[in-house]
Amino acid sequence: MIYYRPTKNEVQVFETATANSLPVLLKGPTGCGKTRFVRFMAEKLGRPLITVACQEDLAAADLTGRFMLEGGSTVWRDGPLTTAVRTGAICYLDEVVEARSDVLTVLHPLTDDRRTLPLERLGEELVAAPGFQVVISYNPGYQSVTKELKESTRQRFVSIAFDYPGEDVESEIVQKESGCSPDVAGQLVKLGVGSRKLRSHGLAEGASTRLLVYAGKLVQAGMPLKEATHATLVGSLTDDEEMSRALSELVRSVLG
């Protein structure tokens, strides 16, 4: 089973939403466990999962499907959303606000009592199979104002807010995921917490739990702790020289 450490009541909320065929919105910072949570819940509930990593070129047609030329004939090929609707799978759209605006529009009839997907090119309107569920995620602290979710969209979802866990829990996660010692995990988490405080001083994003796990894996593979932190917590967080110096000073203050 996929490892996931619950921090609040997110498992209960998701299970209840699923039992009532309600769509779910996950919001929280990068690398705090949103995608892992969806994978964990799909496995726990025994549900098939179709994941779409959204980006600026993703359009509604990429989700619903399109006609393709194959062997001299024109055939329709379902997109991932249509496949999920037909088969009753969970369709997870990761960082949904990065996609084009028509993606959210096509989700609307699937996120209310209609639970339908119009396929205009086929002249059909699909009714979602039992078990179908829309799950979307985004990082409200990272996206620009122009890429925020509209109120009309947010109110179609049951929302679960994620954040980085407390230090003890995060240390447990880093240790479990990377295989590093409790002492190393504790030091990495202190660095992660310190880096997140630098956001108020111009750092775009503090170290995610995922990045701390990467550092722990480097240490577990034999790399010295300071080198591992510079390869992750310093090198991966910024290209700005001044901010790099601030992060390096943070490493020195924690590790000595």
C-alpha positions as CSV (number, residue, x, y, z in Angstrom):
1,M,0.0,0.0,0.0
2,I,1.2,3.5,-0.8
3,Y,2.6,5.2,2.3
4,Y,0.7,8.3,3.4
5,R,0.6,9.9,6.9
6,P,-2.7,11.6,7.6
7,T,-2.3,14.9,9.4
8,K,-6.0,15.9,10.0
9,N,-9.3,14.5,8.9
10,E,-8.6,14.5,5.2
11,V,-9.1,10.7,4.8
12,Q,-12.6,10.8,6.4
13,V,-13.6,13.9,4.3
14,F,-12.5,12.2,1.1
15,E,-14.2,8.9,1.9
16,T,-17.4,10.7,2.7
17,A,-17.3,12.8,-0.5
18,T,-16.6,9.7,-2.5
19,A,-19.5,7.8,-1.0
20,N,-21.8,10.7,-2.0
21,S,-20.4,11.2,-5.5
22,L,-19.0,14.6,-4.7
23,P,-16.1,16.3,-6.4
24,V,-13.0,17.2,-4.3
25,L,-10.6,20.1,-4.4
26,L,-7.2,19.8,-2.8
27,K,-5.4,23.0,-2.1
28,G,-2.0,23.5,-0.6
29,P,1.7,24.3,-1.3
30,T,4.0,22.4,-3.7
31,G,5.2,19.0,-2.5
32,C,3.1,18.8,0.6
33,G,1.5,15.4,-0.4
34,K,-1.6,16.2,-2.4
35,T,-0.9,13.8,-5.3
36,R,0.3,11.1,-2.9
37,F,-2.9,11.5,-1.0
38,V,-5.0,11.0,-4.1
39,R,-3.0,7.8,-5.0
40,F,-3.4,6.6,-1.4
41,M,-7.1,7.1,-1.4
42,A,-7.7,5.5,-4.7
43,E,-5.8,2.4,-3.5
44,K,-7.6,2.4,-0.2
45,L,-11.0,2.7,-1.8
46,G,-10.1,0.2,-4.6
47,R,-10.8,2.8,-7.3
48,P,-9.1,3.1,-10.6
49,L,-7.2,6.4,-10.9
50,I,-6.5,8.5,-14.1
51,T,-4.1,11.4,-13.5
52,V,-3.6,14.4,-15.7
53,A,-0.7,16.8,-15.1
54,C,-2.2,20.2,-16.2
55,Q,-0.1,22.7,-18.1
56,E,-0.8,25.9,-20.1
57,D,-1.4,24.1,-23.4
58,L,-3.9,21.6,-22.0
59,A,-7.3,22.2,-23.6
60,A,-10.7,20.6,-23.1
61,A,-10.3,18.5,-26.2
62,D,-7.2,16.9,-24.7
63,L,-9.4,15.7,-21.9
64,T,-12.5,14.7,-23.8
65,G,-11.0,13.2,-26.9
66,R,-10.7,13.9,-30.6
67,F,-11.0,12.3,-34.1
68,M,-7.7,10.7,-35.3
69,L,-6.6,9.5,-38.7
70,E,-5.7,5.8,-38.4
71,G,-5.1,3.5,-41.4
72,G,-6.8,5.9,-43.7
73,S,-9.9,6.1,-41.5
74,T,-11.1,8.7,-39.1
75,V,-11.8,7.3,-35.6
76,W,-12.7,8.8,-32.3
77,R,-10.3,8.4,-29.4
78,D,-11.5,9.1,-25.9
79,G,-9.4,11.5,-23.7
80,P,-8.6,10.7,-20.1
81,L,-11.7,12.5,-18.7
82,T,-14.0,10.7,-21.0
83,T,-12.4,7.4,-20.2
84,A,-12.9,8.1,-16.5
85,V,-16.6,9.0,-17.1
86,R,-17.2,5.8,-19.0
87,T,-15.4,3.5,-16.6
88,G,-16.3,5.1,-13.3
89,A,-12.7,6.0,-12.4
90,I,-11.3,8.9,-10.3
91,C,-10.0,11.6,-12.6
92,Y,-7.4,13.7,-10.9
93,L,-6.4,17.0,-12.5
94,D,-3.2,18.1,-10.9
95,E,-2.6,21.9,-10.8
96,V,-5.7,22.5,-12.7
97,V,-5.4,26.3,-12.9
98,E,-2.4,25.9,-15.2
99,A,-4.7,24.5,-17.9
100,R,-6.7,26.6,-20.3
101,S,-10.0,28.1,-19.1
102,D,-12.1,25.8,-21.2
103,V,-10.9,22.8,-19.1
104,L,-12.8,24.1,-16.1
105,T,-15.8,24.8,-18.2
106,V,-16.0,21.2,-19.4
107,L,-15.9,20.1,-15.7
108,H,-19.0,22.0,-14.7
109,P,-21.7,19.6,-15.7
110,L,-19.7,16.8,-14.1
111,T,-19.5,18.5,-10.7
112,D,-23.2,19.1,-10.0
113,D,-26.2,16.8,-9.9
114,R,-26.2,16.3,-13.7
115,R,-22.9,14.3,-13.7
116,T,-22.8,14.5,-17.5
117,L,-20.1,15.1,-20.1
118,P,-21.3,16.7,-23.4
119,L,-19.3,15.4,-26.4
120,E,-20.4,17.9,-29.0
121,R,-18.2,16.4,-31.7
122,L,-20.0,13.1,-31.3
123,G,-23.4,14.6,-30.6
124,E,-23.5,12.7,-27.3
125,E,-24.0,13.5,-23.7
126,L,-22.4,10.9,-21.4
127,V,-23.8,10.1,-18.0
128,A,-21.0,9.3,-15.5
129,A,-20.7,5.7,-14.5
130,P,-21.1,4.8,-10.8
131,G,-17.9,5.6,-9.0
132,F,-16.8,8.4,-11.2
133,Q,-15.3,11.3,-9.3
134,V,-13.5,14.5,-10.2
135,V,-10.6,15.6,-8.0
136,I,-8.6,18.7,-8.7
137,S,-5.6,20.4,-7.0
138,Y,-3.9,23.7,-7.0
139,N,-1.5,25.8,-5.0
140,P,-3.3,29.0,-4.0
141,G,-0.1,30.6,-2.7
142,Y,1.9,30.1,-5.9
143,Q,-0.4,30.9,-8.9
144,S,-0.8,34.4,-10.1
145,V,-4.0,36.3,-9.5
146,T,-5.0,35.6,-13.2
147,K,-4.8,31.9,-12.4
148,E,-6.8,31.7,-9.3
149,L,-9.9,29.5,-9.2
150,K,-13.1,31.4,-9.6
151,E,-15.6,31.4,-6.8
152,S,-18.2,29.7,-9.1
153,T,-15.8,26.9,-9.6
154,R,-14.6,26.5,-6.0
155,Q,-18.2,26.2,-4.8
156,R,-18.7,23.1,-6.9
157,F,-16.2,21.1,-4.8
158,V,-15.7,19.7,-1.3
159,S,-12.4,21.4,-0.3
160,I,-9.5,19.8,1.7
161,A,-6.7,22.2,2.7
162,F,-3.2,20.8,2.9
163,D,-0.1,22.3,4.5
164,Y,3.3,21.1,5.6
165,P,2.8,19.0,8.7
166,G,4.3,19.8,12.2
167,E,8.0,19.1,12.7
168,D,7.5,15.7,14.4
169,V,5.2,14.4,11.8
170,E,7.3,15.8,8.9
171,S,10.4,14.2,10.4
172,E,8.5,10.9,10.6
173,I,7.5,11.2,6.9
174,V,11.1,12.1,5.8
175,Q,12.6,9.2,7.7
176,K,10.0,6.7,6.4
177,E,10.2,7.9,2.8
178,S,14.0,8.3,2.5
179,G,15.3,5.7,4.9
180,C,17.5,8.2,6.7
181,S,18.1,8.2,10.4
182,P,15.8,10.1,12.8
183,D,18.6,12.6,13.5
184,V,19.1,13.4,9.8
185,A,15.4,13.7,9.3
186,G,15.1,16.1,12.2
187,Q,17.9,18.3,10.8
188,L,16.4,18.3,7.3
189,V,13.0,19.3,8.7
190,K,14.5,22.2,10.7
191,L,16.1,23.4,7.4
192,G,12.8,23.0,5.6
193,V,11.0,25.1,8.2
194,G,13.7,27.7,8.1
195,S,13.5,28.0,4.3
196,R,9.8,28.5,4.4
197,K,10.3,31.5,6.7
198,L,12.4,33.0,3.9
199,R,9.3,33.4,1.7
200,S,8.7,36.7,3.5
201,H,12.2,37.8,2.4
202,G,11.7,37.0,-1.3
203,L,12.1,33.3,-1.7
204,A,9.4,32.1,-4.1
205,E,8.9,28.7,-2.4
206,G,10.3,27.1,0.7
207,A,11.5,23.5,0.7
208,S,8.7,21.0,0.2
209,T,8.4,17.8,2.2
210,R,9.2,16.1,-1.1
211,L,12.5,18.0,-1.4
212,L,13.4,17.0,2.1
213,V,12.8,13.4,1.2
214,Y,15.1,13.8,-1.8
215,A,17.8,15.2,0.5
216,G,17.3,12.3,2.9
217,K,17.7,9.8,0.0
218,L,21.0,11.4,-1.0
219,V,22.3,11.1,2.5
220,Q,21.1,7.5,2.8
221,A,23.0,6.8,-0.5
222,G,26.2,8.0,1.1
223,M,26.4,11.7,0.3
224,P,27.5,14.0,3.2
225,L,24.5,15.8,4.7
226,K,25.9,19.3,3.9
227,E,26.4,18.3,0.2
228,A,23.0,16.8,0.0
229,T,21.3,19.9,1.4
230,H,23.2,22.2,-1.0
231,A,22.1,20.0,-3.9
232,T,18.5,20.2,-2.9
233,L,17.5,22.9,-0.4
234,V,19.9,25.5,-1.9
235,G,20.4,24.5,-5.5
236,S,16.7,23.6,-6.2
237,L,15.0,26.5,-4.5
238,T,16.6,29.5,-6.2
239,D,19.0,30.8,-8.8
240,D,19.3,34.2,-7.1
241,E,22.8,34.7,-5.7
242,E,21.6,36.7,-2.6
243,M,18.9,34.1,-1.7
244,S,21.4,31.3,-2.3
245,R,23.7,32.9,0.3
246,A,20.8,33.2,2.7
247,L,20.0,29.5,2.3
248,S,23.6,28.6,2.6
249,E,23.8,30.5,5.9
250,L,20.7,28.7,7.1
251,V,22.4,25.4,6.4
252,R,25.5,26.5,8.3
253,S,23.3,27.7,11.3
254,V,21.5,24.4,11.5
255,L,24.2,21.9,10.7
256,G,27.2,23.9,12.0
